[in-house]
Every structure is written in structure tokens, then in C-alpha cells.
Amino acid sequence: MANETVRVRVYTIDKCGFYRWGGSKVEFGSLSGVLDSLKSWTDGKALKDTNTFDPAAAGAFGSYCLSVIEDSTSGDFLLVLWNEAPSTAAGVANVKADSPVGEPDLSTTATPKGTISGFATYFWFMPSEERVVAAQVHKRATGLRELEKYMRGFLEKFSGHTVLKGNDIAGYRKAGTDPVRSDVYPRFNTGAIRRAGLIDTIRERRGDIKRLVRRETLALGTTADPGLLFNVLRTLGLDPPSAGRDELSVTFQLEITPSEQELSAMVEHWGASSHAAEERMGFEIDGRKLWLDEALVKSQFPLKVKWLSPEVVDPEELLTALQGVRANVLALEIDS
């Protein structure tokens, strides 16, 4: 067992289940029922068979279920997803950290046959509170958008409410003896919980905003599909393929005093997106930077966890540790 700083971010479950087109009231399906169905569906499956959506169609990499467990006392669940990471036919690209700039020592680590390169993300569901907590044991993105795609894919194709006709979806029904319905569709959406004080201050001082400040990690991309980092390096006179790295942390500023509509759109977009721990966006007012991530309901706790590998912690031990701070996590919303 090891003491680790686990960062938590709390989100609402805004939609989970099956809804009429254009409707806001759930027709059937519940968070606890969906998670229990997911647990049953994954039982005995190989990891490679647990992806629920088409990565190419979603413009993403695959996500797979490493584990889903339930705490019988609270009714909480912990879902661990394995998020596929980009690699090449030759494997995963590496560069020695002490390589001189302009002379990178590059290599490729072969990906063993039958393995999936990637990283784990952890989601602690509290059905009784209609909350999900992203628990970060690494400084990685929360993976919230991947979670939403995963859960929507499961509801659409594999839940206990899905009715198949061959390989096609015939519709959905509440229970096995109920009529099949074609007037409902699956939804799973989370929502950010924000501390009102900081957002209110930014809105009240909107006219005093001098610039937008953004800090993020940019991926290099390729010549055929250049990313923003690729173009930035080119403008600096650097040849991207030989720049010695495939990602770079950057901070940039945009001189702007946004309109009320623009400010609302930026706040909403930031809150709805998944971010790595080091990614930030904020506004400069009177020389002071007000960061939007400081408005989210989040905290960190020292917890005892057991590492199964350098990337994955024991889900049973993690859920037990999280249960020990459950009241503290729920109190974050009250204190905000």
C-alpha cells in the first residue's frame, strides 16, 4: 500500500437512461440500473470485447472496461476505463530526455502483439446523489468525454433495455415483456458544478477583462494532418519532425474583452470539456489571472492505494479509500 495524492472532480449526472425525442424526462433506465447492467455485461468478457463505440466514427481512440465494482453498503460503483493511446505500426515512439535540442535520440518501443497501449481513468459513481467523481491518480485528463461516449455506446447497443433484430437495433424496452419502443433514445450526460463566486466575479468584471490566457499541452500531429503545435513550431523556424518531441506545454494569450455572449460560451465550453491537470484557461483583470478551473468543485486527498502496475491501481482498494472520504467529497459542494 502507498500513500498517493488523489485529485477528485465532482460532476452531476444530468441524463442517464432513455428519453423521448426532444423530451427531458427519463422514460426508463436509472444510473444504478445501468451500472449494474454494465457490470453484468462485462462479466467474463475479454478486455478487447468491451469497447462500446466506433472510435473512427467518434473521432477518438477506443475505450475499454478494466473493471467495474460495486460497494454493497453505499450502492456506489467504481468504473475503470482503459483509454487507448496513439501508436504507430512500429509501436510507441520515445525520445531520450537528455537528448540535445536539434539532435533527438529517438527510438520506438514495440507494442507486444495482443496488447492495447493506453492509460487508465477512474470514475466513482454515487447513484443516490446523482454524482460522478473523476478520481485522478495521475496528472492526466479526467477522460470525462470518453466516459460519456462509452456510457452512451453501452446504452445504445448493449444495455438490458436494448432489443436486437439480428445485428440491428430494433428499439428499446423497459423490461423483457414490455413492447419494443422506437420513440426513445439513449442519453448519458454529465454536468460541471461550479463555485458561483468566481464565475460571478468574472461576469461582473467582464468589461475589465484585458486578455484570455490559455495553458495546454499540444500534440504534434503529422504533415498530412498538422496539429496546432506542428504549425507553431514551423512559425518559429523549427522542423517539427526533428524537434525532438511529440507534444509541448504552451501558454498563449489573446487580447480580448469578450461580449456577454462570448464569455458565457467560453465558460460553458471549458466546463463541458475534459482537461489534463496542467491545462488551464482564465481571464486577466487588473493584472490578476482568474482561472476557470478554480471555479470547479474539486479537491485532493491523500489516500492509501495499491498499485497493480505503474499505470493501474487496485480498484477494490481505491473504492474503499474513496468511501472513507465520501462525506468530505459531498461537502465540497456545500462549501463552494
Buried (B, 14 or more C-beta within 10 A) or exposed (E): EEEBEBBBBBBBBEBBBBBEEEEEEBBBBEBBBBBBBBBEBBEEEEBEEBBBBEEEEBEBBBBBBBBBBBBEEBBBBBBBBBBBEEBEEEBBBEBEEEEEEEEBEBEEEEBEEEEBBBBBBBBBBBBEBBBBBBBBBBEBBBBBBBBBBBBBBBBBBBBBBBBEEEEEBEBBBBEEEEEEBEEBBBBBBBEBBBBEEBBEBBEEEBEEBBBBBBBBBBEBBEEEEBBBBBEBBEEEEBEBBEBBBBEBEEEEEEEBBBEEEEBBEBBEEBBBBBBBBEBBBBBBBEEEBBBBBEBBBBBEBEBBBBBEEEEBBBBEBBBBBBBEBBEEBBEBBEEB
